[in-house]
Amino acid sequence: MAADQDQASSALPHEVDALIIGAGISGMYMLHRLRALGLTAKICEAGADVGGTWYWNRYPGARVDIESQEYSYSFSEELERDWKWSERYAAQPEILRYLNHVADRFDLRRDIAFNTRINCAHFDEAASRWTIATDTGEVVSARYCIAATGCLSVPNEPNFPGQARFQGPTYHTGRWPHEGVDFTGKRVAVIGTGSSAIQSIPQIARQASQVYVFQRTPNYSVPAHNGPIDPAVEQTWLANREENRQLQRMSTAGFLFSNPRAQLATQTGDNERRQVFEERWAQGGFSVQAAFADLSIDPAANAMAAAFAADKIREIVKDPDVAEKLVPKDYPFGTKRLCVDTGYYEVFNKPHVHLIDLRQTPLQTITETGLETTQGAFEVDAIVFAIGFDAMTGALSKIDIRGRAGLSLSEAWAEGPKSYLGLMVSGFPNLFTITGPGSPSVLSNMIVSIEQHVDWLSDLLTYMTAYQLAVIEPTAESQSAWVDHVNEIASQTLYPTANSWYLGANIPGKPRVFMPYIGGVGAYRQLCTAVATNGYMGFKLRAA
Ligand code: NAP
């Protein structure tokens, strides 16, 4: 089935073993595994088709920034051998085709209700089941409620003074029109300079007559060096598939180059350090971040990486004033999510691309015809909001989720998300959060982390069936200890010093808590495995 094609919703039964929220990468794999366990399961998906983040984020230039063969499911060797990626970093349309292929290949659609949003999920303590209601008026009773809602699925809604007055079209990168947008000859404003903006601006600039980039905080970006996939890379990957997949699973961030080298930047001579950074920059992608072991923990080492990146920006961008505005100054390198680009800094050498620094000249209002800063008025035909997401907790807080004694998840998380292993929340039995806050999730190759959670959860449900258990919930103590651990290791790094979406800093009023688990994918996997092999230590399990 074509990815863009809307399709009829599969009717929902009144009862299922598991109701999965979301048909992105995690929901699809979860459904596949539950079926294999002999459980009845349905997915409710707000969109008209599968794909999650890759269904919604269709902005020009959208592509993965982990190498294609690494950003793919590992659960089926046949799938992996049959599918051929065309580029080193696959673009959104190709990834969406891949996910549609997976949906067809494993016959997933018959258990997915599309165009169906979950409004509320309430735990019925007497029945030990979730009562889940959709915006289509259906109500489903499920033993397990599995939130496969994604970490970056709820757009940060623009709320700029005067924005309703604007007469031209506006777009959010996270909700891009399916039919695409033709900017040919148009004057376009882009607000934001995160990954979505950094990927889309060079593409928009190919069509637009003028591009005005409104930057609040500059980001660090490293070149992708994208191109057709090297057949040798693909062959080597497949020849060593098992070993590579195992390396991913036990790595720092779920891909092969994510393990930092043992060497410290601060104990490396200037020439050698520069050479290592140059090699990583030439290699492209996130490998720069793993160039030395101390970059994310030692301010002195981090400053060396920051200085290297700043020199690169100054080398690429010809206008020294523009270059200086593009150099991040007030947070450590890599502590806001590193971007991976194709021609981002270079685009500012084009005469029709203009950078407006909102820290120097704040935005005052949007008008009928454009934007006004303290510098002056910018007349534009279209505005692109590349302002990010209500990350990690946004999708869950939009659903009225109530656990035991009517406790709402929003109340339970009023001071920031609390979970055990990022998988479950005390007071919310049988509710599972795939790649939830408190797990490596956004600090990792998402597919690797998704598969780990889904596999762990599948093993748990197998165990529960075998022992005739029907209800699981973390103890308050285990949750509290996990939250402390997540915070403690985050505080050993430089990450919490930046105003990033990892901390909810991009959403006014959101509690400032470092949400993902930064202890590493491999270490986290070992912890989860140990919990399981010790009889699901830290959880309470009981019969219905
Ligand atoms: P983002 O990183 O949160 O960037 C949003 C940008 O909008 C920031 O520059 C932010 O400035 C700016 N902004 C927000 N509110 C603003 C306001 N009121 N006024 C002016 N500027 C404002 O969002 P994103 O670019 O969509 O990326 C989010 C995440 O999605 C990424 O970090 C990444 O994890 C994921 N992503 C991945 C890929 C990929 O893998 N290829 C591509 C795109 C996105 P401040 O920094 O000052 O807040």
Boltz pocket constraint, residues with backbone or C-beta under 6 A from the ligand:
constraints:
  - pocket:
      binder: B
      contacts: [[A, 62], [A, 63], [A, 64], [A, 65], [A, 66], [A, 152], [A, 173], [A, 191], [A, 192], [A, 193], [A, 194], [A, 195], [A, 196], [A, 197], [A, 199], [A, 214], [A, 215], [A, 216], [A, 217], [A, 337], [A, 338], [A, 358], [A, 386], [A, 387], [A, 388], [A, 389], [A, 442], [A, 499], [A, 501], [A, 505], [A, 506]]
      max_distance: 6.0
